[in-house]
Each structure stands twice: as C-alpha cells, then as structure tokens.
Amino acid sequence: MDYKEEYAAIKLGELFAKEIQGQLSEEEAVLLRDMLDRSPIYRQAYESLQQEERQYLLKRIEQYDASAALASVLARAEQPAIKRRIRTLWYAAASVILLVSIATVTYFQLQEDPSRERTLVQNAADIPPGKNRAYITLADGRQITLDSGQNTVENKEGVLVYGNGEQVLTAAETTYATISTPVGGQYQITLPDGTKAWLNAASSLKYPTHFSESQRKVAVEGEVYFEVVSDKHKPFIVQSEGQYIEVLGTAFNIRNYGDHSITTLVHGKIALVNSFDHKVHILHPGDQARSDGTSITTSRVEATDFVAWKDGLIVNSDATLEETCYELERWYDVRFVFPKGFKNKEKAMNSLNKNEMLSSVLAALQHTYQVQFEISGKEVIVR
C-alpha cells in the first residue's frame, strides 16, 4: 500500500467519524459518497465498520476532534525518519481516526495480497472464539456449571437466577460463592446490592450472598469490570493481589493476571490502597494504576480501550505482538509458539473483533506485524 492509499484510508475514517458525530458537512457528505461509489473496497470496509465497531465508536467518538487527529497523523507521516508503514501510523496517534482506519487499511492490504490470508485459512483447522462459560463454587465446595446459553446471572432477594428468570440456587444454600470463567469463557453477574460485574476469560469473583451492614467486600482474580451501585453508608471494597480498592459508586476495570494488577477508572472516583506500604492512591476518570505487588504507579490512559473487551473488542494501544497474543491465548484457548530469539518488539494499535474466528484475527495481525502464523491443533506457530 502506498502513501496515497494510506491517506485515503485515514480520510475515510475521518469522514465516517464525523458522520457518527453528526458533524459531516454537505461537501464532506458528497466526498464520502463519492469515495464509496468509486471503490467497492471502500464500501465493503465502510459497511464492515458500521456493523462491527459502531457501538464501540459511539462511546469514544465524542472525545476526539476528527480533523485534528487526521492532521496529526499526516504531520507525523511526513517526517522522513518515520517509516511509512501503517502500523507506524497506528503507533503515532491513538485516536478514533486510526481506530476506524484499522479495519479499512487491513482490508486494503488483504486485497493487495490475499494469498497470505487464503493460505492461512486453507491450511488450518480454524478455532472459534470463546463464549459464555462459567461455573459457581459454593462455600462447601460444590460446583454449579452455568448455562452457556445464558450470559448473566442475578441475585434477586436471596435467589440466584439467570437473566430469563430461571432459578440457579437460593441464598439459603450458601453464605459465600465464587463465580469463575475458564480460558475461553466470559460471564456477567449482578451482585446482591445491584452492582454489575463482567468477568473476562480465566477470571473469578468471590462474593457473599448477603452483604453486611457496614461494607460490601469481594475478591477478584483475573479481569473484571464493575459498575458499582452507589451507597454512601456502605463502601464497596475489591480485594486483589497486592492491593484493595474502596469505592462508593463508580465504574472501573481491574486486571490481575499473574503478579501484576492494572486498575483503570472509567468514571467516578476510587481509593486504591497498596497492601505492601498502605499508601493510598486516589484515581479519577482516565487514571490507571499499575501494581507490581510492592509499588504502584499511575498514569493517564484512554479508559475505554481497557474495557472494550466486554463489548466484543480486544483493543490494545502500543502493544507488541507478544502482548496481543497473551490476550488471544486466554480468549481462544490456544498457545502461541514463538521462534527462539524472537525480537519483534514493534508496537501497534490493534482493534480486534472477539467474535471472529481465530484465522481472521491472525490474518489482520500478520499484516500489522509482518509475521506469518500456522495453526496446529491448539498451538499457533509464529514465523
């Protein structure tokens, strides 16, 4: 793909973003329709974006000036020291314009050299994405496998029911319960106070079937997104490795795989306490705290990137191939095998549809990172 084509892809992203915002001028509307009429490739990419990412884009679009983002990208692209490869452009500006353009440019690239994607699909036993899978472990050790045909369970007046009202168990059966998702699973639960929690793959949430009069305390492993019901007299406390979080009513995401915790605040305010030195960190919307078990550092991030997983997207800003593959391993229940001495540390911005077959996701990544993949059973060989 040459520079003119990259510009056209980003320009299409700008026009699409403005269309969603309702800021498309008459002249720009004519240009957008002209671009779509002149190229079936443009139209297919545009329609794909509308179908697959519109809801996510709607959540982010208000935060960006589409024209300014485009100008920033073009200014960076004109610097001779920067390679004019599309993944460099993704790294140059974390904006909605590039988010829109990812699928567009990837589609263009596949049109130029479709043999790589066809070879991948033809030579592989494809792997489906994860799905709604979880189980509940009671205080006495009993396990209840939740219905994969459902996607949520709710606590209603001491009874745990599916979203359709079918009963799972009564509170009289246990005082504590733990909902867990396996690799390749996800589920949603509504806690006794009405707080909603979304569990990503390989995650667990331990909670009491009735909260005490003084606090609402739960424990997390893996990745969970919370929308906490406000109660000024009863703080909501989340315990995880190396830290605990105290909130009154807010929305935040906590990722705790291994010995690191990443807490991202979407809205509201939380107090994050380091279990090692008991230092308190107050987070505001857009703040992210990273804990290594002994120390905590904070930074500003695009919070919606870190919660997109619950809406069907895997979004990574400035991610290496290996970092992206770690997430794919949990969702697709596979293991990526890298060649000895693998040194590709280049970073890119990725927006991947979690509902796609694995081969489609790999086809996009191989063009982004200039690698090839081979699916062999539950292993993905990186070349």
N, C-alpha and C positions, 0 to 999 in steps of 0.2 A: 504494500500500500504506500503510495507517495504522499507528500505533504498536503497536496490539494485535496486528496480523498480524506485525509485525517481532518482537515479543516471542515470539509463538508459534513463529516460525521458529527463533529462538535457543534457545528452550526445547526444541524438538525436537532441535536439535543437542546440547544438554546431555544429554538422555536417551540419545541414540544413543551419545555419547562414553562415558557411564557403562556402557552395555550392552557396549561393546567391552572396557572395563576389567574387567567382571565385578563392578561396584560398584552395580548397579541394585537398589534396594530393592524389596520386594513392592509397596508403594504406587506407586512410580515405574514399575514394570513395568505395573501396571494403567493408569496415566495414559498411558504410551506407547501401549499397545494401544488405548486409548480414542481417542486423537488420530488414530491410523491408521485406526481403524474409522469415525470420523466424517467423515473427509475423504479422498476418493480422491487429491486433490492431495498431501496429506501423505504418503500411502502411496507414490505414484509417486516423489516426491522422496527418501523414505527408501530405497526399493529401489534407486534410481539411485546413491545414495551408497554403499550396500553393494557394488554391483557395480563402481563406477568408482574409488573412493578408499579402500576399506577397507585395502588393503595399506599405502598411504602413511600412513593414520591410525594404524595399528598401530605404526608406527615412532615416531610423535610423541606418542601418547596418554599414555604413562607420565610425561611431563614436565609435565603440567598438572593442576590441580585444577579440574574442570569447573564446580563450583558457584561457586568464587571468580571464575572467568573470567566467568561469567554475571553475577554481582553487579557486577563492574567495568564491564561493558558497560552495564548498566541505570543505574548511577550516572552514567556519562558522558552517557547519552542524556537524563537528566533535567535536565541543565544547559541553561538557556534559550539560552545563546549558541551552542550546538551544533545545527546543522541535523539534523533527524531524517530524513535520507536514508540509505539503507542503506550507501552507500559511506563515509559518515562513520563509521558504526559499525565498518566493517572497519578503518578507519584508527585508530579509538580503541583497539582491543585486538588485538594479534597473538597470537591464542590458537587452540587447536584447536576451540573452540566456534564461532568465526567461520569457521574453515576448513570445518567441517561445514555451517555455515549458508549459505555462499555459494551452493552449488548449490540449496539449499532455497529461499532467498529469490528467487534469479534465476528459478527455476521458477514461483514465485508471481507474480512480476511479468509473466512471459510469459503467464500465464493471464489477467491483467487486460487486457493489450493485445497479443494475439497477432498482430495485423495487421502490426506492425513486423517481426517475425521472418518471417512468411509472405512479405511483400513482398521482403525481402532475398533469400530463397531462390528465389522465383519469377523475380526479375529478374536473377539472377546465374548465370553459368557457374561452378558451385562448384569449389573447389580441394581436392584431397585432401591429407592430411598427408604429412610426409616419411616416409622408410622406411630400411631397412638398405641403405646405399650407401657404398662406399669403394673405394679403389684403393691399391696399394702401388707405390712408386717405388724401384727398386734403385739401387745406387751408380753403375752405368754408365748410368743414365738410362732404362732400360726400365721400363715400367709394366704392372702386372697389375691388371685390374679384378676385384674380389672379387665373389663370387656374392651377389646381393641376396636370394636365398632362404635364405642363412645369416645369422647375426647376430654370429658371433665367429670369430676365428682364434687358434690357439695355437702356440707354439714348443715342440716336443717333440723333445728330443735332436737338435737341429740341423735339424729339419724343420718347416716351417710348414704346419699343417693346419687345416681347418675343424673346427667343433665335432663334426661327424659322422665325423671321421677322414680325410676326403678330402684328399690332399696338394695344397698350393698351390705350394711350391718348397722346395728344400733349402738349407741354410746355405752349402753349397759354392758356390752361385751368386752370393753377395754377402757383404760384410762389414758393410755398413750398409743399412738400409731405412727408408723413411718411409711410414707409413700415413696416408692423408688422407681426409677426408669432404668432399663438396661441400655447397653450400647445399641443404637438404632431405635431408641424409643423416646417419646415425649408425652406429657400429660398435663392437665390443669386441675387444680383443686381450689375449692372455696373453703376457707377455714371457719371455725365456729363464730368468729366475730364479723364475717363477711369479707375479710381480706382475701384477695385472689392471688394465687401463685401459679406460675408456669414453670414446669420442670423441663430442662433440656435433657439430652441424652446422658446416660451414666450419671444420674443425679439422685439425691434423696432429700427429703424434708421430714424431720421428726417434729410432731406437734401433739399437744394434749387435746383430747376430745372435748374438754371444757376448760376454758382459760380461767385463771384465778381472779380474785377480786382486785389484785394490785398490779398485775402485769400480764402481757401476752408474750410468751417466750417460745421460740422454735429454734431448731438447729439445722444447718444446711451443709451438704456436701455436693460438689459438682456445680451446676449452674442453675440458678432460679431467679426469675423476675417476679417482683412483688408489686402489687397495688394495694397499699395498706389503708384500711378504713380508719378515719381519724377518731381518736378517743383521748382527750386531754388528761383524763384521770387514770388511764391505763396504758402505759407505753408499750410499744411493740418492739421486742428485742430479738435480734437474729444472731445466733452464735455460729461462728465458723472457725476454721483453723487460724489461730493466731490473733483473732480479733472478735469483737462483738459490736453490733450496731443497735442504736436506740433511736426509734422514730415515734412520731405521734400519728402522722398520716401523710403518706408520700408514695412515690413510685421509684423504684431503683432496681438495679440488676447486680447480682453477686455471682462471680465465677470463682470457683475454688477447686480446681483440678490440681492434684499434687500438693506441693508445699507453698504455693503462691495464691493469694486472693486478690481479685480485682473487683472493686465496688464502684459502680457508675450510677450517679444520681440523675434521674430524668426530670423530676420536679419535686418541690417541697424542700425539706432540709433534714439532714440526719447527723447524728453524732457518732463517729466511728472511734472506738477505743482499742488501742493496741494492748493485747493481753500481756505482752512482754514488759513494757515500761509504763503501761496505763495512761499514756499520753492520749489526749482527746483531739480528734480532727473533725472540724465542722465542715460538712460538704454542702455546697449549693448546686442548683441545677447546672449541669455541664461539667461538674467536677468528677474526677476519677481518682480513687486511691488504690495504690498497689502495695501489698504487704508481702514480705518475704519471711514472715514469722517473727522477726525481731524489730524491723523498722518499717515505716510506712511513708511513701512519697505520694504527693498529689499533683495533678496536672489538669489542664482544661482539654476536653475532648468533644467530639460530636456524639452526644449521648445516644442518639437514635441508631447510630451504627452498631452499638453494642447490645441493642435489644431487638434488632431486626430479625433475629433467629426465631422469635415467637410468632412472627408474621410470615414465615416461609422463606426468608432470605438469609444467606450467610454473607455478611458484609465485613470486609477487612480493609482498613486503611494502612498503607505502608507495611504490608505483610510479605514475608518471604514465602517461597513455595513450601518449605517445610512447615511453617506456621499454619498455612492454609490447609495442608494435608492432615495436620493433627485434628482439625475440626471435622474434616471429611471422614477420618477414621472412626470417630465416635458416632457420626450420623449414618454412615453406610456400612458399619461393622466390617471394615477391611483393614489391612495393614499395608502401608506404603513401604516399599523396599528401595532405598537409595543406594546408588553405586558407592563403593569405597572412595573416600576422599571427595565426596560431593561438595562443591564450593559455590554453588549458585546462591548468593546472598542478596541478589537484587530484590527490591521491594516494589510492590504494585498495589493498586486499589482493586479489590475484587467485589463483585456483586453477583452472587450465585443463587440460583433458584433451588431450594431444598427439595422441591417436588420432582425434579428431573431425575432421569436415570443417570447412573454414575458416568457412563460413557459420554453423555452430553456435557457434563461438568468438566470432565477431563479434556474434552475437545477444546473448550474455552481456555483452560489453564495451559495447555501445551503451546498455544499461540502467544499467550501472555508471557510465559517464562522461557519460551524456546526450548522445550523439552518434549520427549515422547513418553507415552505410557503404554503398558501392556497389562491387561487384566488376566490373572492366572488364579482361578479359584477365588479365595478370599484375600489374595495378595495383589497389589498393584506395583508393577516393576517400573521404576523411573529410569529413563535412559537419556 
